[in-house]
Amino acid sequence: MPFSKAYVPDPRHLQLGASFYDLVAAADFPARILRFRNQNWAERLGLGDLSSSEWLAHFGGFTPLPGNHPQPLALRYHGHQFRSYNPELGDGRGFLFAQMRDDQGRLLDLGTKGSGQTPWSRRGDGRLTLKGGVREALATEMLEALGVNTSRTFSLIETGEQLVRGDEPSPTRSSVLVRLNHSHIRIGSFQRLLFLRERDNLEKLMDYAIKTYMPHVWREDRGERAIGFLTEATQSVARTGAQWTAAGFVHGVLNTDNINITGESFDYGPWRFLPVLDNSFTAAYFDESGLYSYGRQPQALMWNLARLAECLTPFAEVAALQEALGAFEPAFDTAFMAAVHRRLGLKLEPDAVCAQLPDAVWAFLEASKAPFERFFFDWYGGGISAARADNSPSAEFYAREDFAPVRALLEASSPVDPARLEHAFIKGAPCTLLIDDVEAIWAPIARRDDWSAFEQKINDIRAMGKLFEAKSS
């Protein structure tokens, strides 16, 4: 079919050259059954008119898109995994399939998960379980609705294989996922080049990243470029960390190969959402020390950014790089305040009430252990929701003495749009994505191939997302 004029291919990662990636081929899957198609984002990329068979050919068989990468690229990188350096990483079950511009002119990548083995697969089969694909689709939809800077799940196709996994009942069904990212350049991409002492390629990657993703920080002086690049990456990563915090989200595996330079959250494995505010809450069963627990995520992100700073020491003074890392805390605080107000449907204004509200809410939620999502649901709109909140299943928490200062701040805040309280989600229960919700969605898929609960949850999440579309300032 002729592609839409809105489709604007831009396969620029090839500019870096062959030392940054390996040309690979996708696995030949025995079946291709479409389970999820992100039509909203397909239309924004000019791919919304693809027929079902064309969609399966491009995103299940990986027939190249017109004018795009003629062959998939498995990207090369290293990384710290739970703070132990691993020089044997790289795209082991995924690749960069295509790059294009969206309807705002922003460069976006289509990358894969479960697309087959590459030179970096080590002993893995390069596959993705269907349950893993379902979990990632749910996570990205929820995070997008909650205003988190996240990758999007673009496509999920069941592939007809039986996989053996140690953390799932096996054999289990297989899938291939296509994700939409602003960038797939990771902190680990820079670490690899520092480890290999490829200084020229290190500078080449830095300059490519600046010109492609943050041209406003370009400076003729190389040292100034490095400082500008690190400052921008630090601020972007900090903002995402703040959005996770406000969303009650635990990524689970914050290794340096899972943090990209544009700050987008991606690669969702053992993620969880908080049932109650608990800083020690972890997502991964293998995170025995709680290194990546909910409350330690900002610290983990800062540690990873320090590793990026180390990669830039050939180009800038250590003191100047350390100063650039100082951009993290103010960026985090600003983004956290904005995210909390967005969740509560309140205007973000330059006054003491707005400044005090986030910390007051977090102190109450941590001390009371009130249900996390229920609180934001009950108090959406601030003080004008008091009568509804006082009749909620969590009313006993709002009768506590330590809630009084929070209530006062909520009542002193201004709602973005009082009419939004009539939204359907305000009349019922909060839309949650706790582990029990996920298991309840997966069970009918596993037992009788019933996708109705999955489809309903996607619809519910997107409806909730519309509640937050009004800006909070």
Backbone hydrogen bonds, N-H to C=O, Kabsch-Sander energy under -0.5 kcal/mol:
donor,donor_aa,acceptor,acceptor_aa,energy
4,S,46,G,-0.8
7,Y,4,S,-1.7
8,V,6,A,-0.7
8,V,101,R,-0.6
10,D,99,Q,-2.6
12,R,10,D,-2.4
14,L,11,P,-1.0
15,Q,12,R,-2.1
16,L,13,H,-1.5
17,G,14,L,-1.1
20,F,17,G,-1.7
21,Y,18,A,-0.8
22,D,74,A,-2.2
24,V,72,P,-2.1
27,A,115,S,-2.6
29,F,27,A,-1.0
31,A,159,T,-1.4
33,I,158,E,-2.5
34,L,32,R,-0.5
35,R,156,L,-2.9
36,F,156,L,-1.7
38,N,154,F,-2.3
39,Q,37,R,-1.6
42,A,38,N,-2.1
43,E,39,Q,-2.3
44,R,40,N,-1.2
45,L,41,W,-1.1
45,L,42,A,-0.6
46,G,43,E,-1.1
47,L,42,A,-3.4
48,G,42,A,-0.8
50,L,47,L,-1.4
55,W,51,S,-2.8
56,L,52,S,-2.3
57,A,53,S,-2.0
58,H,54,E,-2.5
59,F,55,W,-2.9
60,G,56,L,-1.4
61,G,56,L,-1.4
63,T,57,A,-2.3
68,N,65,L,-2.0
73,L,96,L,-2.1
74,A,22,D,-3.1
74,A,72,P,-0.5
75,L,73,L,-0.7
76,R,20,F,-2.0
78,H,188,G,-2.2
79,G,86,N,-1.0
81,Q,79,G,-0.6
81,Q,84,S,-2.9
82,F,80,H,-0.6
84,S,81,Q,-1.4
85,Y,83,R,-0.5
86,N,79,G,-2.8
89,L,86,N,-0.5
91,D,75,L,-2.4
92,G,90,G,-1.0
96,L,73,L,-3.4
97,F,95,F,-0.7
97,F,110,L,-2.7
98,A,110,L,-1.4
100,M,108,L,-2.3
101,R,8,V,-2.3
102,D,106,R,-2.0
103,D,44,R,-0.5
105,G,102,D,-2.0
108,L,100,M,-3.1
109,D,181,N,-4.1
110,L,98,A,-3.0
111,G,109,D,-0.6
111,G,179,R,-2.4
112,T,95,F,-1.7
113,K,177,L,-2.0
114,G,93,R,-3.2
115,S,93,R,-1.6
116,G,126,G,-2.5
118,T,92,G,-0.5
120,W,91,D,-0.6
121,S,118,T,-1.8
124,G,121,S,-2.8
128,L,175,S,-0.9
130,L,173,R,-2.9
133,G,129,T,-1.9
134,V,130,L,-2.5
135,R,131,K,-2.6
136,E,132,G,-2.0
137,A,133,G,-2.2
138,L,134,V,-2.4
139,A,135,R,-2.4
140,T,136,E,-2.6
141,E,137,A,-1.9
142,M,138,L,-2.4
143,L,139,A,-2.7
144,E,140,T,-2.3
145,A,141,E,-2.1
146,L,142,M,-1.8
147,G,144,E,-1.4
148,V,143,L,-2.8
150,T,148,V,-1.5
151,S,265,S,-2.6
152,R,180,L,-2.2
154,F,152,R,-0.7
154,F,178,V,-2.8
155,S,178,V,-1.7
156,L,36,F,-2.2
157,I,176,V,-2.2
158,E,33,I,-3.0
159,T,174,S,-1.5
160,G,174,S,-0.5
163,L,161,E,-0.5
163,L,172,T,-3.3
165,R,163,L,-0.5
172,T,163,L,-2.6
174,S,161,E,-0.9
175,S,128,L,-2.8
176,V,157,I,-2.3
177,L,113,K,-2.6
178,V,155,S,-2.5
179,R,111,G,-2.9
180,L,152,R,-3.2
181,N,109,D,-2.2
181,N,179,R,-0.6
186,R,184,H,-0.7
187,I,256,T,-0.7
187,I,259,I,-2.6
188,G,256,T,-1.4
189,S,186,R,-0.8
190,F,186,R,-1.0
190,F,187,I,-0.8
191,Q,187,I,-2.0
192,R,188,G,-2.0
193,L,189,S,-0.9
194,L,190,F,-2.0
195,F,191,Q,-2.7
196,L,192,R,-2.2
197,R,194,L,-1.0
198,E,193,L,-2.6
199,R,197,R,-1.3
202,L,198,E,-2.3
203,E,199,R,-2.4
204,K,200,D,-2.2
205,L,201,N,-2.6
206,M,202,L,-2.1
207,D,203,E,-2.7
208,Y,204,K,-2.3
209,A,205,L,-2.6
210,I,206,M,-2.3
211,K,207,D,-2.7
212,T,208,Y,-2.4
213,Y,209,A,-2.6
214,M,209,A,-0.7
214,M,210,I,-1.7
217,V,214,M,-2.3
218,W,215,P,-1.5
225,R,221,D,-2.1
226,A,222,R,-2.3
227,I,223,G,-2.1
228,G,224,E,-2.5
229,F,225,R,-2.8
230,L,226,A,-2.5
231,T,227,I,-2.5
232,E,228,G,-2.3
233,A,229,F,-2.6
234,T,230,L,-2.7
235,Q,231,T,-2.3
236,S,232,E,-2.2
237,V,233,A,-2.6
238,A,234,T,-2.3
239,R,235,Q,-2.2
240,T,236,S,-1.8
241,G,237,V,-2.4
242,A,238,A,-2.3
243,Q,239,R,-2.0
244,W,240,T,-2.4
245,T,241,G,-2.0
246,A,242,A,-2.3
247,A,243,Q,-1.8
248,G,244,W,-0.8
248,G,245,T,-1.0
249,F,244,W,-2.6
250,V,272,R,-2.9
251,H,249,F,-0.5
255,N,253,V,-1.1
256,T,80,H,-1.6
258,N,255,N,-2.0
259,I,256,T,-0.8
260,N,258,N,-0.5
260,N,264,E,-0.6
261,I,185,I,-2.4
263,G,260,N,-1.7
265,S,149,N,-2.7
269,G,267,D,-0.8
271,W,269,G,-0.6
272,R,250,V,-1.9
274,L,248,G,-2.9
277,L,370,A,-0.5
278,D,276,V,-0.7
281,F,278,D,-1.9
287,D,284,A,-1.6
288,E,286,F,-1.7
290,G,287,D,-1.2
293,S,290,G,-1.7
294,Y,281,F,-2.8
295,G,279,N,-2.5
296,R,293,S,-0.8
297,Q,293,S,-0.6
297,Q,294,Y,-1.1
300,A,296,R,-2.4
301,L,297,Q,-2.5
302,M,298,P,-2.3
303,W,299,Q,-2.4
304,N,300,A,-2.1
305,L,301,L,-2.4
306,A,302,M,-2.0
307,R,303,W,-1.2
308,L,304,N,-1.5
309,A,305,L,-2.4
310,E,306,A,-1.8
311,C,307,R,-1.2
312,L,308,L,-0.7
312,L,309,A,-1.2
313,T,310,E,-1.2
315,F,312,L,-1.9
316,A,312,L,-1.2
321,L,317,E,-2.0
322,Q,318,V,-2.6
323,E,319,A,-2.0
324,A,320,A,-1.8
325,L,321,L,-1.8
326,G,322,Q,-0.7
326,G,323,E,-0.8
327,A,324,A,-1.9
328,F,325,L,-1.9
331,A,327,A,-1.6
332,F,328,F,-2.8
333,D,329,E,-2.8
334,T,330,P,-2.2
335,A,331,A,-2.2
336,F,332,F,-2.7
337,M,333,D,-2.1
338,A,334,T,-1.9
339,A,335,A,-2.6
340,V,336,F,-2.5
341,H,337,M,-2.0
342,R,338,A,-2.1
343,R,339,A,-2.3
344,L,340,V,-1.6
345,G,341,H,-0.5
345,G,342,R,-1.2
346,L,341,H,-2.6
347,K,414,S,-3.5
348,L,472,S,-4.9
349,E,347,K,-0.9
351,D,349,E,-2.3
355,A,351,D,-1.7
356,Q,352,A,-2.2
357,L,353,V,-2.0
360,A,356,Q,-2.0
361,V,357,L,-2.7
362,W,358,P,-2.5
363,A,359,D,-2.3
364,F,360,A,-2.0
365,L,361,V,-2.7
366,E,362,W,-2.2
367,A,363,A,-2.1
368,S,364,F,-2.9
369,K,365,L,-1.7
372,F,275,P,-2.4
375,F,371,P,-1.8
376,F,372,F,-1.3
377,F,373,E,-2.1
378,D,374,R,-3.2
379,W,375,F,-2.3
380,Y,377,F,-0.9
381,G,344,L,-3.6
382,G,379,W,-2.6
383,G,410,L,-1.8
384,I,381,G,-0.8
385,S,382,G,-2.1
386,A,383,G,-1.9
389,A,385,S,-2.9
390,D,386,A,-2.5
391,N,388,R,-1.1
392,S,389,A,-1.7
395,A,392,S,-2.0
397,F,394,S,-1.5
398,Y,394,S,-1.0
399,A,395,A,-0.8
400,R,397,F,-1.1
403,F,400,R,-1.3
404,A,401,E,-1.2
407,R,403,F,-2.8
408,A,404,A,-2.2
409,L,405,P,-1.7
410,L,406,V,-2.6
411,E,407,R,-2.7
412,A,408,A,-1.3
413,S,409,L,-0.5
413,S,410,L,-0.9
416,V,345,G,-2.7
420,R,417,D,-2.1
421,L,418,P,-1.8
422,E,419,A,-1.8
423,H,420,R,-1.8
426,I,423,H,-1.5
427,K,423,H,-0.7
427,K,424,A,-0.9
428,G,424,A,-0.6
432,T,430,P,-0.8
438,V,434,L,-2.1
439,E,435,I,-2.4
440,A,436,D,-2.0
441,I,437,D,-1.6
442,W,438,V,-2.4
443,A,439,E,-2.4
445,I,441,I,-0.7
446,A,442,W,-2.7
447,R,443,A,-2.4
448,R,444,P,-2.0
449,D,445,I,-1.5
450,D,444,P,-2.1
451,W,449,D,-0.7
455,E,451,W,-2.6
456,Q,452,S,-2.4
457,K,453,A,-2.3
458,I,454,F,-2.3
459,N,455,E,-2.0
460,D,456,Q,-2.7
461,I,457,K,-2.9
462,R,458,I,-2.3
463,A,459,N,-2.2
464,M,460,D,-2.4
465,G,461,I,-2.3
466,K,462,R,-1.4
467,L,463,A,-0.7
467,L,464,M,-1.2
468,F,464,M,-0.6
468,F,465,G,-1.1
469,E,466,K,-1.2
